[in-house]
Amino acid sequence: MRCFFCKGNMQASTTTYMEDLGNCIVIIKKVPCYKCSQCGEVTYSGTTMKQIERIITQLKNTLTEVAIVSYPNVA
């Protein structure tokens, strides 16, 4: 697979995904991704994005300001 931006090689890796929901900041650690070896651009598979959306939906109405979860434990 080639990077959309710089055409470098994309390699399987993991990353930390962060999203600000307004009332809560969600941090998901160890998310599987493809990362460009040249520029560092990150891309997620469709399956991974569905899992991220499911995790965020579950955490949207939490009473905490910051939620940190590990992807392998909640996916």
KOLMILUM-621094 format. One line per 4 residues: their letters; for each residue x, y, z of N, C-alpha, C. Coordinates in Angstrom, 3 decimals. Atoms other than C-alpha are relative to their C-alpha. Layout:
<pts>
A> X/Y/Z/X/Y/Z/X/Y/Z | ...
</pts>
This chain:
<pts>
MRCF> 0.851/-1.175/0.000/0.000/0.000/0.000/0.900/1.243/0.000 | -0.756/-1.244/0.101/1.240/3.503/-0.816/-0.713/1.132/0.732 | 0.533/-1.162/-0.709/0.765/6.715/1.176/-0.703/0.934/-0.992 | 0.775/-0.908/0.832/-1.882/9.041/-0.254/0.738/1.326/-0.218
FCKG> -0.648/-1.313/0.076/0.256/12.126/0.456/1.366/-0.020/-0.672 | -1.385/-0.052/0.503/3.887/11.254/-0.266/0.389/-1.213/-0.838 | -0.221/1.236/0.761/3.587/7.838/-1.987/1.031/-0.919/0.646 | -0.897/0.892/-0.738/5.823/6.229/0.690/-0.704/-1.312/0.310
NMQA> 0.562/1.308/-0.354/5.286/2.674/1.929/-0.774/0.085/1.306 | 0.818/0.079/-1.202/2.485/2.099/4.442/0.284/-1.348/0.662 | -0.311/1.219/-0.737/3.340/-0.428/7.152/-0.982/-0.184/1.142 | 0.890/0.289/-1.128/1.126/-2.148/9.710/0.669/0.472/1.284
STTT> -0.531/-0.565/-1.236/1.543/-0.444/13.070/-1.147/0.203/0.983 | 1.044/-0.439/-0.927/-0.389/0.901/16.068/0.236/1.470/0.305 | -0.095/-1.418/-0.314/-1.117/4.459/17.130/-0.991/0.320/1.118 | 0.961/-0.488/-0.981/-3.049/6.507/19.670/-0.985/0.906/-0.719
YMED> 1.066/-0.772/0.639/-6.395/7.892/18.469/-0.622/0.909/1.056 | 0.597/-0.953/-0.931/-7.780/11.032/20.128/-1.153/0.730/-0.660 | 1.141/-0.760/0.499/-11.140/12.756/19.740/-0.593/0.825/1.131 | 0.621/-0.913/-0.955/-12.630/15.770/21.525/-1.500/0.014/-0.268
LGNC> 1.451/0.051/0.150/-16.367/15.258/22.079/-0.689/1.211/0.603 | 0.572/-1.185/-0.631/-16.873/18.641/23.722/-0.041/-0.144/1.506 | 0.081/0.211/-1.443/-17.744/17.293/27.157/1.001/-1.040/0.485 | -0.928/1.068/-0.357/-15.138/14.509/27.080/1.060/-0.144/-1.092
IVII> -1.070/0.305/0.948/-11.797/13.777/25.451/0.243/-1.498/0.074 | -0.194/1.454/0.058/-11.450/10.159/24.325/1.384/-0.269/-0.590 | -1.314/0.427/0.467/-7.985/8.644/23.970/-0.024/-1.521/-0.071 | -0.013/1.447/0.196/-7.753/5.143/22.511/1.429/-0.398/-0.374
KKVP> -1.386/0.401/0.203/-4.318/3.546/22.783/0.082/-1.328/-0.746 | -0.311/1.258/0.701/-2.804/0.757/20.654/-1.003/-0.329/-1.104 | 0.941/0.204/1.098/-5.165/1.233/17.691/0.766/-0.497/-1.231 | -0.675/0.477/1.205/-4.148/-0.863/14.658/-0.185/0.984/-1.151
CYKC> 0.045/-0.950/1.109/-3.305/1.270/11.653/1.057/-0.363/-1.033 | -1.093/0.038/0.967/-1.144/1.652/8.601/0.672/1.353/0.087 | -0.748/-1.236/-0.179/1.609/4.232/9.062/1.058/0.110/-1.092 | -0.984/-0.230/1.049/3.752/5.751/6.309/1.407/0.045/0.601
SQCG> -1.378/0.044/-0.490/7.432/4.981/6.824/0.763/1.272/-0.367 | -0.683/-1.203/0.462/8.321/8.239/5.081/-0.493/1.267/0.703 | 0.526/-1.247/-0.562/5.980/10.977/6.377/-0.777/-0.182/1.303 | 0.700/0.258/-1.249/4.191/9.278/9.298/-1.521/0.090/-0.082
EVTY> 1.465/-0.057/0.173/0.661/9.655/7.865/-0.621/-1.319/0.451 | 0.675/1.173/-0.540/-1.788/7.250/9.534/-1.322/-0.225/-0.726 | 1.245/0.393/0.635/-4.642/5.362/7.841/-0.572/-1.186/0.766 | 0.677/1.084/-0.705/-7.230/3.077/9.457/-0.826/-0.819/-0.981
SGTT> 0.869/0.843/0.825/-9.066/0.122/7.925/-1.451/0.320/0.347 | 1.418/-0.216/-0.250/-12.853/0.233/7.672/-0.463/-0.688/1.277 | 0.351/0.751/-1.205/-13.176/-2.410/10.393/0.464/0.728/1.251 | -0.532/-0.735/-1.151/-10.963/-0.427/12.758/-0.814/1.262/0.245
MKQI> 0.796/-1.222/-0.174/-12.950/2.765/12.115/-1.368/-0.321/0.602 | 1.283/0.392/-0.586/-16.203/0.939/12.909/0.149/-0.261/1.492 | -0.244/0.266/-1.419/-14.716/-0.238/16.204/0.239/1.305/0.763 | -0.240/-1.303/-0.636/-13.492/3.293/17.014/-1.327/0.718/0.206
ERII> 1.306/-0.653/-0.111/-16.979/4.673/16.315/-0.843/-0.643/1.099 | 0.744/0.710/-1.037/-18.519/1.985/18.559/0.514/0.380/1.391 | -0.607/-0.374/-1.283/-16.080/2.796/21.385/-0.400/1.418/0.380 | 0.345/-1.397/-0.273/-16.751/6.531/21.086/-1.471/0.140/0.361
TQLK> 1.433/-0.040/-0.311/-20.523/5.984/21.061/-0.244/-0.446/1.439 | 0.152/0.492/-1.364/-20.224/4.005/24.301/0.481/1.017/1.034 | -0.597/-0.929/-0.961/-18.119/6.721/25.942/-0.594/1.407/-0.057 | 0.540/-1.335/0.195/-20.099/9.751/24.703/-0.689/0.567/1.229
NTLT> 0.792/-0.491/-1.118/-22.328/10.017/27.738/0.599/-0.332/1.357 | -0.638/0.272/-1.285/-19.782/9.243/30.418/0.048/1.259/0.848 | -0.059/-1.121/-0.924/-19.472/11.448/33.460/1.425/0.481/0.226 | -1.393/-0.380/-0.155/-15.732/11.837/33.031/0.411/0.987/-1.089
EVAI> -0.481/-0.968/1.007/-13.811/14.564/31.214/1.008/-0.624/-0.946 | -1.000/0.666/0.832/-11.075/12.267/29.909/-0.197/-1.503/0.144 | 0.124/1.461/0.001/-11.523/8.622/28.922/1.186/-0.571/-0.783 | -1.135/0.642/0.653/-8.434/6.549/28.132/-0.249/-1.492/0.028
VSYP> 0.238/1.434/0.109/-8.961/3.009/26.862/1.041/-0.611/-0.928 | -0.910/0.732/0.867/-6.807/0.370/25.206/-0.833/-0.756/-1.034 | 0.767/0.601/1.088/-8.154/-0.771/21.819/-0.133/-1.507/0.144 | 0.138/1.465/-0.091/-7.336/-4.482/22.288/-0.941/-0.441/1.129
NVA> 0.844/0.380/-1.112/-9.281/-4.513/25.571/-1.486/0.302/-0.223 | 1.386/-0.405/0.186/-12.473/-2.882/24.253/-0.555/-0.285/-1.387 | 0.457/0.248/1.382/-12.628/-3.797/20.548/-0.659/-1.342/-0.134
</pts>
